[in-house]
Amino acid sequence: MKKTLNAFVMMLALGLSGCGYVIGNSVPAVDVGQGWDNGAAVSGTAAALPAQWWVLFGSDDLNALEKRAMARNLTVAQALEEVTQARAQLTIARAGQLPSLSASANASTGLNDGSGAILSSVGVDLAYQVDLWGGNRAAKVAARDALDAATFGAEATRLTVQGTVATSYISLLSLRERVALAQESVAMVSDTLGLLQQQYDAGAISAIELAQQQTLLAQTRASLANLQNQQAAAKTALAVLLGYVPSAMPAVDGKLAMLAVPEIAADTPAAVLRRRPDVRQAEANLRAADADVAVAQANLFPQLNLSLSALEKIDPSSFAVTAGAGLLQPIFEGGSLRARVLISESQRRALVAAYTDSVLTALKEVEDALSGARAAGVQVEQQNAARAAAEQSFRLSRQKFEAGALDMPTLLDSERSLISARDSLLSAMASELNASVQVILALGG
């Protein structure tokens, strides 16, 4: 009877081995268009961007910082470990499609006959679960897609860290130059205050006018202190990105004017989406969810297990082989298996929304980055013109004031305008460089 049942189960397995759920494809098609509203903001060829895109800025210091970050950044290290874990999960999923082999050995003393002899046996068990419904295959696909997602996630993390290192370096250079400029401004305002003090002592100006210059000096010194604090914070932030203890962070050299502003053009939206690792990660997560649904559906049906056992005692004549097969079908599980199907389907729908959102966000980031790059270029041009005009105005105002041909309020206004124009130019230069970084990141690196 048992042999007949085993034969029936094996025949059933062969008959059903071609059955199973087909893994669906929930990745939606999104109409992304053929161009950009702000496509005229830049020029060049996006496809020509090198993998080490930061070399376009022409800074050996930035190149060294990026190299250090890729080797020592702790966020990147965490992302790489997630890839290692996902690769191990794929190995586990693949193992589910293979037979399992185990061995056993035991020894006992023969007490029944009083001989005290040692009775030994060695056994080998071979087990295999027939993948009737494709659940094991779907689990392997899910693990493979999860590995892809982890890999793209690590690429996205690397790209984010690379961009943050570049913008942090640019900000640190900007703050350092703005601190130096603020120190020069303090000296300039102090020098003008000395001139006004002489005028006040001679009775040529009032105490109110002298107090106005003293107020400007105090404000300039306060601005200097604030910039110095921002510079210190920028340095420690860059240190963490590079894996340094903040106090051990080496000095950073370079000037904003020494950095090149790369010329970059946007590729088609479809090409950009294929290059962006965050979009590819969202797509891989969605594909893994499709496979998870197939796994949950397969678990609703009977599971077929085949086994083969061999046992040999000390006496070779006692060698025996046993083969068997069995179907396992849950009878009552409180609806948990169907609930898991509902959960996996809900997760898949959520990931469909997440994927679409990642596509729309990517397109928005490109549009914003291109617009920002164009605006930053105009700002640098105009701020440079404003700084040149302010320098000339202050120089002429100082000469006329010393000659007695200009009143003090006009001199103070020209001095304030020069301080503001110089600082605004440095900020605009940093913004233009950072805008270039944002374009590169938005295009996928």
C-alpha positions in Angstrom: 0.0 0.0 0.0 2.8 2.4 1.0 4.7 1.7 -2.3 1.5 2.3 -4.3 1.0 5.7 -2.5 4.6 6.7 -3.1 4.3 5.8 -6.8 1.1 7.8 -7.1 2.7 10.9 -5.4 5.7 10.7 -7.7 3.5 10.4 -10.8 1.6 13.4 -9.5 4.8 15.4 -9.1 5.8 14.7 -12.7 2.4 15.7 -13.9 2.4 19.0 -12.0 6.1 19.9 -12.4 5.2 22.1 -15.4 2.6 24.0 -13.4 3.3 27.1 -11.3 2.7 30.8 -11.2 4.2 33.1 -13.8 6.0 36.1 -12.2 4.2 39.3 -13.3 5.7 42.6 -14.3 4.3 45.6 -12.5 6.8 48.1 -13.7 4.6 50.9 -15.2 5.4 52.7 -18.4 5.8 56.4 -17.7 5.6 59.0 -20.5 8.7 61.0 -19.8 8.9 63.0 -23.0 11.9 63.7 -25.3 13.4 66.8 -23.8 13.7 69.3 -21.0 12.1 72.7 -20.4 15.5 74.0 -19.3 17.5 72.0 -21.8 19.2 75.2 -23.2 20.8 75.9 -19.8 24.0 74.0 -20.6 26.0 72.7 -23.5 28.3 69.7 -24.1 27.6 66.0 -24.1 26.2 64.3 -21.1 27.2 60.9 -22.3 30.8 62.0 -22.2 30.8 62.4 -18.4 33.6 60.3 -16.9 32.9 57.9 -14.1 35.1 60.1 -11.9 33.1 63.2 -12.8 34.7 65.4 -10.3 37.9 65.6 -12.4 35.9 68.1 -14.6 36.4 70.7 -11.9 40.2 70.6 -12.5 41.2 70.3 -8.8 43.8 67.9 -7.6 42.7 68.6 -4.0 39.1 67.6 -4.9 40.3 64.5 -6.6 42.2 63.4 -3.5 39.2 64.1 -1.3 36.9 62.0 -3.5 39.4 59.1 -3.5 39.6 59.2 0.2 35.8 59.3 0.6 35.3 56.3 -1.6 37.8 54.3 0.5 36.8 55.5 4.0 33.3 56.9 4.1 31.2 54.9 6.6 27.9 55.4 4.8 29.3 53.8 1.7 30.7 51.0 3.8 27.3 50.3 5.2 25.7 50.2 1.7 28.4 47.8 0.5 27.6 45.4 3.4 24.0 45.5 2.4 25.1 44.2 -1.0 27.1 41.4 0.6 24.0 40.4 2.7 21.8 40.4 -0.4 24.3 38.2 -2.3 24.2 35.8 0.6 20.4 35.7 0.5 20.6 34.9 -3.2 22.8 31.9 -2.3 20.3 30.7 0.2 17.5 31.1 -2.3 19.4 29.1 -4.9 20.0 26.4 -2.3 16.3 25.9 -1.9 16.2 24.4 -5.4 18.8 21.8 -4.7 18.5 18.5 -2.7 19.7 18.5 0.9 22.1 15.7 2.0 22.7 14.9 5.7 24.7 12.2 7.4 24.3 10.6 10.8 26.2 8.2 13.0 25.4 6.6 16.3 26.8 3.9 18.6 25.1 2.0 21.5 25.9 -0.8 23.9 23.9 -4.0 23.5 22.4 -4.4 26.9 19.5 -6.7 26.0 21.7 -9.8 25.4 24.1 -8.8 28.2 27.1 -8.9 25.8 28.0 -5.3 26.2 28.9 -5.1 22.5 29.0 -1.7 20.7 26.4 -1.5 18.0 27.2 1.2 15.4 25.4 2.5 12.3 25.9 5.1 9.7 23.0 6.8 7.8 22.6 9.1 4.9 19.4 11.1 4.1 18.7 12.8 0.8 15.7 15.2 0.7 14.2 17.3 -2.1 11.2 19.5 -2.3 9.6 19.4 -5.7 8.9 23.0 -6.9 5.4 22.2 -8.1 4.1 25.8 -8.1 7.3 27.7 -8.9 7.7 29.1 -5.4 11.3 28.2 -5.1 12.1 29.7 -8.5 10.2 32.8 -7.6 12.1 33.1 -4.3 15.4 32.9 -6.3 14.2 35.6 -8.7 13.1 37.8 -5.7 16.6 37.4 -4.1 18.3 38.2 -7.4 16.2 41.3 -7.8 16.9 42.2 -4.2 20.6 41.9 -4.9 20.2 44.2 -7.9 18.3 46.7 -5.7 21.1 46.6 -3.1 23.7 47.1 -5.8 21.9 50.1 -7.3 21.3 51.4 -3.7 25.1 51.2 -3.1 25.7 53.1 -6.4 23.2 55.7 -5.3 24.9 56.1 -2.0 28.3 56.5 -3.6 26.9 59.1 -5.9 25.3 61.0 -3.1 28.5 60.9 -1.0 30.6 62.0 -4.0 28.3 64.9 -4.6 28.3 65.9 -0.9 32.1 65.8 -0.8 32.2 68.1 -3.8 29.7 70.6 -2.5 31.3 70.5 1.0 34.7 71.2 -0.5 33.3 74.1 -2.5 31.5 75.5 0.5 34.6 75.2 2.6 36.6 77.1 0.1 33.9 79.8 -0.2 33.7 80.2 3.6 37.4 80.4 3.9 37.6 83.2 1.3 34.6 85.0 2.8 36.3 84.9 6.2 39.4 86.5 4.6 37.3 89.0 2.9 35.5 89.8 6.1 38.8 90.4 7.8 39.8 92.8 5.1 36.4 94.5 5.5 37.0 94.9 9.2 40.4 96.5 8.5 38.8 98.8 5.8 36.0 99.9 8.1 38.4 100.5 10.9 40.6 102.6 8.6 37.5 104.7 7.7 36.6 105.1 11.3 40.0 106.5 12.0 39.5 109.1 9.3 36.1 110.0 10.7 37.5 110.3 14.2 39.9 112.9 12.9 37.0 114.7 11.2 35.0 114.5 14.5 37.9 115.8 16.6 38.2 118.7 14.2 34.5 119.4 14.5 33.7 118.6 10.9 31.2 115.8 11.6 28.7 115.1 14.4 28.8 112.4 17.0 25.9 110.7 15.2 27.9 110.3 12.1 30.8 108.9 14.0 28.5 106.4 15.8 27.2 105.2 12.5 30.7 104.1 11.4 31.2 102.5 14.8 28.0 100.6 14.3 29.2 99.4 10.9 32.4 98.2 12.4 30.6 96.2 15.1 28.3 94.6 12.5 31.3 93.7 10.3 33.1 92.0 13.2 29.9 90.1 14.1 29.6 88.9 10.5 33.2 87.8 10.6 32.6 85.7 13.8 29.6 84.1 12.2 31.5 83.2 9.0 34.4 81.7 11.1 31.9 79.5 12.9 30.4 78.3 9.6 33.9 77.6 8.3 34.6 75.4 11.3 31.4 73.5 11.0 32.0 72.9 7.2 35.5 71.6 8.0 34.2 69.1 10.6 31.3 68.0 8.2 33.9 67.3 5.5 36.0 65.4 8.0 33.2 63.0 8.8 32.6 62.4 5.1 36.2 61.4 4.7 36.3 59.2 7.8 38.5 61.6 9.8 38.3 62.4 13.4 37.3 66.2 13.1 40.4 67.3 15.0 42.6 65.3 12.7 41.2 66.8 9.5 44.1 68.2 7.4 44.1 71.6 5.9 42.2 72.1 2.6 43.8 74.2 -0.1 42.5 75.8 -3.2 40.5 78.8 -4.3 37.1 79.1 -6.0 38.5 80.9 -9.0 40.9 77.9 -9.6 37.9 75.5 -10.1 36.6 75.1 -13.6 32.8 75.2 -14.2 32.1 72.1 -16.3 30.0 72.4 -19.4 27.3 69.6 -19.3 24.3 68.8 -21.5 21.3 66.8 -20.5 20.7 63.5 -22.3 17.1 62.5 -23.2 14.9 61.8 -20.1 14.7 58.1 -20.9 18.5 57.8 -21.0 18.8 59.8 -17.7 16.4 57.4 -16.0 18.4 54.4 -17.2 21.5 55.9 -15.7 20.1 57.0 -12.4 20.8 54.4 -9.7 17.9 55.4 -7.5 15.4 54.8 -10.3 17.0 51.5 -11.1 16.9 50.6 -7.4 13.1 51.3 -7.3 12.6 49.2 -10.4 14.5 46.3 -8.9 12.5 46.5 -5.7 9.3 46.4 -7.7 10.5 43.3 -9.7 11.4 41.6 -6.4 7.9 42.4 -5.1 6.4 40.7 -8.2 8.4 37.6 -7.4 7.3 37.8 -3.7 3.7 37.7 -4.8 4.4 34.5 -6.8 6.1 33.0 -3.7 3.1 33.8 -1.5 0.6 32.4 -4.0 2.6 29.1 -4.4 2.6 28.6 -0.6 -1.2 28.3 -0.8 -0.9 24.9 -2.5 0.5 21.4 -1.4 4.2 21.0 -1.1 5.7 17.7 -2.3 8.7 16.3 -0.5 10.8 13.4 -1.8 13.3 11.5 0.4 15.9 8.8 0.1 17.5 7.2 3.2 20.3 4.7 3.5 21.4 2.9 6.7 24.3 0.6 7.2 25.2 -1.1 10.4 28.5 -2.9 11.3 27.1 -6.0 9.6 27.0 -5.2 5.8 24.1 -7.5 5.4 22.0 -5.0 7.3 22.3 -2.3 4.7 18.9 -0.8 3.8 17.6 1.9 1.4 14.3 3.6 1.9 12.6 5.9 -0.6 9.5 8.0 0.1 7.4 10.9 -1.1 4.8 13.0 0.7 2.4 15.8 0.1 2.0 18.5 2.7 -1.2 20.6 2.5 -2.2 23.0 5.2 -5.7 22.3 6.4 -6.2 25.1 8.9 -3.8 28.0 9.3 -6.3 30.8 10.3 -6.0 32.5 6.9 -2.4 33.4 7.5 -1.3 32.2 4.1 -3.9 34.2 2.2 -3.1 37.2 4.4 0.5 36.9 3.3 -0.7 37.0 -0.3 -2.7 40.2 0.4 0.3 41.7 2.2 2.7 40.9 -0.7 0.2 42.3 -3.3 -0.2 45.5 -1.2 3.5 45.9 -1.0 3.8 45.5 -4.7 1.2 48.2 -5.3 3.0 50.5 -2.9 6.3 49.9 -4.8 4.5 50.7 -8.0 3.7 54.1 -6.6 7.2 54.4 -5.2 8.7 53.7 -8.6 6.5 56.2 -10.4 7.4 58.7 -7.7 11.1 58.1 -8.2 10.7 58.7 -11.9 8.9 62.0 -11.5 11.3 63.1 -8.8 14.2 62.4 -11.0 12.7 64.4 -13.8 12.0 67.3 -11.5 15.6 67.2 -10.1 17.0 67.5 -13.6 14.7 70.4 -14.5 15.6 72.2 -11.3 19.3 71.5 -11.7 19.4 72.8 -15.3 17.4 75.9 -14.3 19.6 76.5 -11.3 22.8 76.2 -13.4 21.5 78.8 -15.8 20.5 81.2 -13.1 23.8 80.7 -11.2 25.8 81.6 -14.3 23.8 84.8 -14.7 24.2 85.7 -11.0 28.0 85.3 -11.2 28.2 87.6 -14.3 26.0 90.3 -12.7 27.7 90.1 -9.2 31.1 90.4 -10.8 29.9 93.6 -12.6 28.4 94.9 -9.3 31.6 94.3 -7.4 33.7 96.1 -10.0 31.3 99.1 -9.9 31.3 99.1 -6.1 35.1 99.1 -5.9 35.3 102.1 -8.3 32.5 103.9 -6.4 34.2 103.5 -3.0 37.6 104.6 -4.4 36.2 107.8 -5.9 34.0 108.5 -2.8 37.0 108.2 -0.5 39.1 110.5 -2.6 36.3 113.1 -2.7 35.6 112.8 1.0 39.2 113.4 1.8 39.1 116.5 -0.5 36.0 117.8 1.3 33.8 117.4 -1.8 31.6 114.6 -0.5 29.5 114.1 2.6 30.0 111.3 5.1 26.7 109.4 4.6 27.6 108.9 0.9 31.0 107.6 1.8 29.5 105.1 4.3 26.9 103.9 1.7 29.6 103.2 -0.9 31.6 101.4 1.8 28.7 99.2 2.7 27.9 98.5 -0.9 31.5 97.3 -1.6 31.5 95.0 1.4 28.2 93.5 0.3 29.2 93.2 -3.4 32.5 91.3 -2.6 30.7 88.8 -0.3 27.9 88.3 -2.8 30.3 87.6 -5.6 32.0 84.8 -3.6 28.6 83.3 -2.7 27.5 83.4 -6.4 30.7 81.7 -7.5 30.2 78.9 -5.0 26.5 78.6 -6.1 27.5 78.2 -9.7 30.0 75.4 -8.9 27.5 73.7 -6.7 24.8 74.0 -9.4 27.2 72.1 -11.7 27.5 69.4 -9.2 23.7 69.2 -8.9 23.3 68.9 -12.6 25.8 66.0 -12.7 24.0 64.2 -9.8 20.6 64.8 -11.3 21.8 63.2 -14.6 23.0 60.1 -12.7 26.7 60.9 -12.4 
